[in-house]
Amino acid sequence: MPVTALEARTRQFDRAPIGARGYHEPAVDAFLERVAATLDGDDDLSVSDVHNVAFAKAPLSKRGYDPAAVDAFLRDVEGTLAGLSQSADYYIAPALEHTHTRKPLWRRR
C-alpha cells in the first residue's frame, strides 16, 4: 500500500524493546519529514536515499524507536517512491535483513 505524506508526518513507532537501544528519534523524525516533503513534491529523495539512510542509536538513557518497525515502514516508503519514479523500469525489493543502523567509524579489535 502506498505511503502518503500525511502518514510519513504522523507515523508513530513503538519504543525499542527494554534493554535494547533503538534508532535516535529526532533523526528518524527529521528523515520522515524529508520523505513527506518528497511525496508532496518539495524534496527529491530517491529510493536509493531511503534504502541507504543510516540512523544513530538512541542515547544510552533512551530506548529510541524500534528498529524493526522503522525499517518496515521505510521498506514501504521505498516501494512508494519506486512506484512514483518515472525513470525506473523495475524495482528490486531490498533484503529483509537490511537495517538502517549507522555503522561505527571504528571497531574494537
Backbone as JSON Lines, residues from 0, in Angstrom:
{"i":0,"aa":"M","n":[0.85,-1.17,0.0],"ca":[0.0,0.0,0.0],"c":[0.9,1.24,0.0]}
{"i":1,"aa":"P","n":[0.65,2.18,-0.89],"ca":[1.49,3.38,-0.96],"c":[1.43,4.22,0.32]}
{"i":2,"aa":"V","n":[2.55,4.8,0.64],"ca":[2.66,5.68,1.81],"c":[2.32,7.1,1.36]}
{"i":3,"aa":"T","n":[1.55,7.81,2.17],"ca":[1.22,9.2,1.86],"c":[2.08,10.14,2.69]}
{"i":4,"aa":"A","n":[2.13,11.4,2.27],"ca":[2.89,12.41,3.02],"c":[2.34,12.55,4.43]}
{"i":5,"aa":"L","n":[1.03,12.49,4.58],"ca":[0.42,12.59,5.91],"c":[0.86,11.43,6.79]}
{"i":6,"aa":"E","n":[0.9,10.23,6.24],"ca":[1.37,9.07,7.02],"c":[2.81,9.25,7.47]}
{"i":7,"aa":"A","n":[3.65,9.76,6.58],"ca":[5.06,9.95,6.93],"c":[5.21,10.98,8.04]}
{"i":8,"aa":"R","n":[4.36,12.01,8.03],"ca":[4.45,13.06,9.05],"c":[3.88,12.62,10.4]}
{"i":9,"aa":"T","n":[2.91,11.74,10.38],"ca":[2.2,11.4,11.62],"c":[2.5,10.0,12.14]}
{"i":10,"aa":"R","n":[3.38,9.29,11.48],"ca":[3.67,7.9,11.87],"c":[4.25,7.85,13.28]}
{"i":11,"aa":"Q","n":[3.71,6.97,14.1],"ca":[4.19,6.74,15.46],"c":[4.82,5.36,15.51]}
{"i":12,"aa":"F","n":[5.96,5.25,16.16],"ca":[6.65,3.97,16.29],"c":[6.7,3.57,17.75]}
{"i":13,"aa":"D","n":[6.66,2.27,17.99],"ca":[6.85,1.75,19.35],"c":[8.29,1.98,19.76]}
{"i":14,"aa":"R","n":[8.51,1.96,21.07],"ca":[9.87,2.06,21.6],"c":[10.59,0.73,21.38]}
{"i":15,"aa":"A","n":[11.9,0.8,21.33],"ca":[12.71,-0.41,21.22],"c":[12.45,-1.28,22.45]}
{"i":16,"aa":"P","n":[12.63,-2.58,22.34],"ca":[12.43,-3.46,23.49],"c":[13.32,-3.04,24.66]}
{"i":17,"aa":"I","n":[12.86,-3.31,25.87],"ca":[13.63,-2.99,27.07],"c":[14.99,-3.67,26.98]}
{"i":18,"aa":"G","n":[16.02,-2.92,27.27],"ca":[17.38,-3.45,27.21],"c":[18.05,-3.25,25.86]}
{"i":19,"aa":"A","n":[17.31,-2.74,24.88],"ca":[17.86,-2.51,23.55],"c":[17.86,-1.02,23.25]}
{"i":20,"aa":"R","n":[18.81,-0.59,22.47],"ca":[18.84,0.81,22.02],"c":[18.35,0.86,20.59]}
{"i":21,"aa":"G","n":[17.28,1.58,20.4],"ca":[16.71,1.72,19.06],"c":[17.31,2.9,18.33]}
{"i":22,"aa":"Y","n":[16.62,3.33,17.28],"ca":[17.07,4.46,16.47],"c":[16.83,5.77,17.21]}
{"i":23,"aa":"H","n":[17.72,6.71,17.01],"ca":[17.61,8.04,17.6],"c":[16.37,8.73,17.03]}
{"i":24,"aa":"E","n":[15.43,9.03,17.89],"ca":[14.12,9.53,17.46],"c":[14.18,10.82,16.63]}
{"i":25,"aa":"P","n":[14.93,11.86,17.07],"ca":[14.96,13.09,16.25],"c":[15.49,12.86,14.84]}
{"i":26,"aa":"A","n":[16.45,11.95,14.68],"ca":[16.99,11.67,13.34],"c":[15.95,11.01,12.45]}
{"i":27,"aa":"V","n":[15.21,10.06,13.01],"ca":[14.16,9.38,12.25],"c":[13.06,10.38,11.89]}
{"i":28,"aa":"D","n":[12.64,11.19,12.85],"ca":[11.59,12.17,12.61],"c":[11.99,13.17,11.52]}
{"i":29,"aa":"A","n":[13.23,13.63,11.55],"ca":[13.71,14.57,10.53],"c":[13.72,13.92,9.15]}
{"i":30,"aa":"F","n":[14.14,12.66,9.09],"ca":[14.15,11.97,7.8],"c":[12.73,11.76,7.28]}
{"i":31,"aa":"L","n":[11.82,11.4,8.16],"ca":[10.43,11.21,7.73],"c":[9.8,12.52,7.25]}
{"i":32,"aa":"E","n":[10.25,13.63,7.8],"ca":[9.78,14.93,7.29],"c":[10.26,15.14,5.85]}
{"i":33,"aa":"R","n":[11.51,14.71,5.57],"ca":[12.02,14.78,4.2],"c":[11.24,13.85,3.28]}
{"i":34,"aa":"V","n":[10.87,12.67,3.78],"ca":[10.06,11.74,3.0],"c":[8.73,12.41,2.65]}
{"i":35,"aa":"A","n":[8.09,13.02,3.64],"ca":[6.81,13.69,3.41],"c":[6.97,14.81,2.4]}
{"i":36,"aa":"A","n":[8.02,15.6,2.52],"ca":[8.27,16.69,1.57],"c":[8.47,16.13,0.15]}
{"i":37,"aa":"T","n":[9.15,15.01,0.04],"ca":[9.35,14.38,-1.26],"c":[8.01,13.94,-1.85]}
{"i":38,"aa":"L","n":[7.18,13.34,-1.03],"ca":[5.87,12.9,-1.51],"c":[4.97,14.08,-1.88]}
{"i":39,"aa":"D","n":[5.23,15.23,-1.25],"ca":[4.49,16.45,-1.61],"c":[5.1,17.16,-2.81]}
{"i":40,"aa":"G","n":[6.27,16.69,-3.28],"ca":[6.93,17.32,-4.42],"c":[7.88,18.43,-4.05]}
{"i":41,"aa":"D","n":[8.2,18.58,-2.76],"ca":[9.06,19.67,-2.3],"c":[10.48,19.23,-1.96]}
{"i":42,"aa":"D","n":[10.8,17.98,-2.15],"ca":[12.15,17.45,-1.91],"c":[12.39,16.39,-2.96]}
{"i":43,"aa":"D","n":[13.58,15.82,-2.99],"ca":[13.88,14.87,-4.06],"c":[14.62,13.63,-3.56]}
{"i":44,"aa":"L","n":[14.15,13.03,-2.47],"ca":[14.73,11.77,-2.01],"c":[14.49,10.69,-3.06]}
{"i":45,"aa":"S","n":[15.49,9.85,-3.26],"ca":[15.33,8.74,-4.18],"c":[15.13,7.44,-3.4]}
{"i":46,"aa":"V","n":[14.8,6.39,-4.11],"ca":[14.67,5.07,-3.49],"c":[16.0,4.7,-2.84]}
{"i":47,"aa":"S","n":[17.08,5.0,-3.53],"ca":[18.41,4.69,-3.0],"c":[18.69,5.47,-1.72]}
{"i":48,"aa":"D","n":[18.28,6.73,-1.67],"ca":[18.48,7.53,-0.45],"c":[17.78,6.89,0.74]}
{"i":49,"aa":"V","n":[16.57,6.42,0.52],"ca":[15.81,5.79,1.61],"c":[16.47,4.47,1.99]}
{"i":50,"aa":"H","n":[16.87,3.71,1.0],"ca":[17.47,2.4,1.28],"c":[18.79,2.53,2.04]}
{"i":51,"aa":"N","n":[19.54,3.57,1.76],"ca":[20.88,3.72,2.33],"c":[20.95,4.61,3.56]}
{"i":52,"aa":"V","n":[19.84,5.16,4.01],"ca":[19.87,6.03,5.19],"c":[20.32,5.22,6.4]}
{"i":53,"aa":"A","n":[21.07,5.87,7.27],"ca":[21.55,5.22,8.48],"c":[21.29,6.14,9.67]}
{"i":54,"aa":"F","n":[20.75,5.58,10.73],"ca":[20.43,6.35,11.92],"c":[21.36,5.97,13.07]}
{"i":55,"aa":"A","n":[21.72,6.96,13.85],"ca":[22.49,6.69,15.06],"c":[21.58,5.99,16.07]}
{"i":56,"aa":"K","n":[22.2,5.29,16.99],"ca":[21.42,4.68,18.06],"c":[20.99,5.76,19.05]}
{"i":57,"aa":"A","n":[19.93,5.47,19.77],"ca":[19.44,6.4,20.78],"c":[20.49,6.58,21.88]}
{"i":58,"aa":"P","n":[20.48,7.72,22.57],"ca":[21.41,7.89,23.7],"c":[21.22,6.78,24.72]}
{"i":59,"aa":"L","n":[22.26,6.54,25.51],"ca":[22.23,5.44,26.47],"c":[21.04,5.48,27.41]}
{"i":60,"aa":"S","n":[20.57,6.65,27.77],"ca":[19.46,6.75,28.72],"c":[18.09,6.62,28.06]}
{"i":61,"aa":"K","n":[18.05,6.46,26.74],"ca":[16.78,6.38,26.0],"c":[16.69,5.06,25.25]}
{"i":62,"aa":"R","n":[15.47,4.62,24.99],"ca":[15.29,3.38,24.22],"c":[15.21,3.65,22.73]}
{"i":63,"aa":"G","n":[14.68,4.79,22.33],"ca":[14.57,5.1,20.91],"c":[13.46,4.32,20.24]}
{"i":64,"aa":"Y","n":[13.34,4.51,18.91],"ca":[12.32,3.82,18.13],"c":[12.74,2.38,17.85]}
{"i":65,"aa":"D","n":[11.77,1.5,17.81],"ca":[12.01,0.1,17.49],"c":[12.56,0.0,16.06]}
{"i":66,"aa":"P","n":[13.79,-0.48,15.88],"ca":[14.39,-0.55,14.55],"c":[13.58,-1.39,13.56]}
{"i":67,"aa":"A","n":[12.99,-2.47,14.01],"ca":[12.22,-3.33,13.09],"c":[11.02,-2.58,12.53]}
{"i":68,"aa":"A","n":[10.34,-1.8,13.37],"ca":[9.17,-1.05,12.91],"c":[9.57,0.05,11.94]}
{"i":69,"aa":"V","n":[10.66,0.76,12.25],"ca":[11.13,1.83,11.36],"c":[11.57,1.23,10.02]}
{"i":70,"aa":"D","n":[12.33,0.14,10.06],"ca":[12.8,-0.49,8.83],"c":[11.64,-0.97,7.96]}
{"i":71,"aa":"A","n":[10.61,-1.54,8.58],"ca":[9.44,-1.99,7.83],"c":[8.74,-0.82,7.15]}
{"i":72,"aa":"F","n":[8.6,0.29,7.87],"ca":[7.96,1.46,7.28],"c":[8.81,2.01,6.13]}
{"i":73,"aa":"L","n":[10.12,2.04,6.3],"ca":[11.0,2.55,5.23],"c":[10.97,1.65,4.0]}
{"i":74,"aa":"R","n":[10.75,0.35,4.17],"ca":[10.57,-0.52,3.0],"c":[9.31,-0.13,2.25]}
{"i":75,"aa":"D","n":[8.25,0.22,2.97],"ca":[7.02,0.69,2.32],"c":[7.28,2.0,1.59]}
{"i":76,"aa":"V","n":[8.07,2.89,2.2],"ca":[8.41,4.16,1.55],"c":[9.2,3.9,0.27]}
{"i":77,"aa":"E","n":[10.15,2.97,0.32],"ca":[10.92,2.63,-0.87],"c":[9.99,2.17,-2.0]}
{"i":78,"aa":"G","n":[9.05,1.32,-1.67],"ca":[8.1,0.85,-2.68],"c":[7.27,1.97,-3.25]}
{"i":79,"aa":"T","n":[6.85,2.88,-2.4],"ca":[6.06,4.02,-2.86],"c":[6.87,4.9,-3.81]}
{"i":80,"aa":"L","n":[8.1,5.22,-3.4],"ca":[8.94,6.07,-4.25],"c":[9.29,5.37,-5.56]}
{"i":81,"aa":"A","n":[9.49,4.06,-5.52],"ca":[9.78,3.31,-6.75],"c":[8.58,3.38,-7.69]}
{"i":82,"aa":"G","n":[7.38,3.32,-7.15],"ca":[6.18,3.41,-7.96],"c":[6.0,4.78,-8.57]}
{"i":83,"aa":"L","n":[6.5,5.82,-7.9],"ca":[6.38,7.18,-8.41],"c":[7.47,7.52,-9.42]}
{"i":84,"aa":"S","n":[8.55,6.77,-9.39],"ca":[9.7,7.05,-10.24],"c":[9.36,6.8,-11.7]}
{"i":85,"aa":"Q","n":[9.56,7.8,-12.52],"ca":[9.3,7.7,-13.96],"c":[10.43,6.96,-14.66]}
{"i":86,"aa":"S","n":[11.66,7.05,-14.09],"ca":[12.82,6.51,-14.79],"c":[13.07,5.03,-14.51]}
{"i":87,"aa":"A","n":[12.47,4.48,-13.48],"ca":[12.72,3.08,-13.14],"c":[11.78,2.17,-13.92]}
{"i":88,"aa":"D","n":[12.35,1.21,-14.64],"ca":[11.54,0.25,-15.36],"c":[11.16,-0.92,-14.46]}
{"i":89,"aa":"Y","n":[11.93,-1.13,-13.41],"ca":[11.66,-2.22,-12.49],"c":[12.17,-1.84,-11.12]}
{"i":90,"aa":"Y","n":[11.75,-2.6,-10.13],"ca":[12.15,-2.34,-8.76],"c":[12.49,-3.65,-8.09]}
{"i":91,"aa":"I","n":[13.65,-3.72,-7.48],"ca":[14.05,-4.89,-6.73],"c":[13.88,-4.57,-5.25]}
{"i":92,"aa":"A","n":[13.07,-5.35,-4.56],"ca":[12.82,-5.1,-3.14],"c":[14.11,-5.29,-2.35]}
{"i":93,"aa":"P","n":[14.33,-4.46,-1.35],"ca":[15.54,-4.62,-0.53],"c":[15.47,-5.88,0.31]}
{"i":94,"aa":"A","n":[16.62,-6.33,0.71],"ca":[16.69,-7.52,1.56],"c":[15.98,-7.26,2.88]}
{"i":95,"aa":"L","n":[15.28,-8.22,3.38],"ca":[14.52,-8.05,4.62],"c":[15.42,-7.81,5.82]}
{"i":96,"aa":"E","n":[16.66,-8.31,5.77],"ca":[17.53,-8.14,6.92],"c":[18.25,-6.79,6.9]}
{"i":97,"aa":"H","n":[17.99,-5.96,5.91],"ca":[18.64,-4.65,5.84],"c":[18.26,-3.83,7.07]}
{"i":98,"aa":"T","n":[19.23,-3.13,7.62],"ca":[18.99,-2.28,8.78],"c":[19.48,-0.88,8.49]}
{"i":99,"aa":"H","n":[18.92,0.08,9.15],"ca":[19.31,1.47,8.95],"c":[20.14,1.98,10.12]}
{"i":100,"aa":"T","n":[20.76,1.08,10.86],"ca":[21.62,1.48,11.96],"c":[22.95,1.98,11.4]}
{"i":101,"aa":"R","n":[23.37,3.12,11.86],"ca":[24.65,3.67,11.41],"c":[25.78,2.78,11.92]}
{"i":102,"aa":"K","n":[26.68,2.45,11.05],"ca":[27.83,1.61,11.41],"c":[28.87,2.48,12.12]}
{"i":103,"aa":"P","n":[29.51,1.96,13.16],"ca":[30.53,2.75,13.85],"c":[31.72,3.02,12.92]}
{"i":104,"aa":"L","n":[32.37,4.15,13.13],"ca":[33.52,4.51,12.32],"c":[34.75,3.73,12.75]}
{"i":105,"aa":"W","n":[34.74,3.2,13.93],"ca":[35.87,2.43,14.45],"c":[35.35,1.11,14.97]}
{"i":106,"aa":"R","n":[36.24,0.19,15.13],"ca":[35.86,-1.13,15.63],"c":[36.93,-1.6,16.6]}
{"i":107,"aa":"R","n":[36.51,-2.12,17.73],"ca":[37.45,-2.69,18.69],"c":[38.04,-3.97,18.15]}
{"i":108,"aa":"R","n":[39.28,-4.21,18.45],"ca":[39.92,-5.45,17.99],"c":[40.24,-6.34,19.14]}
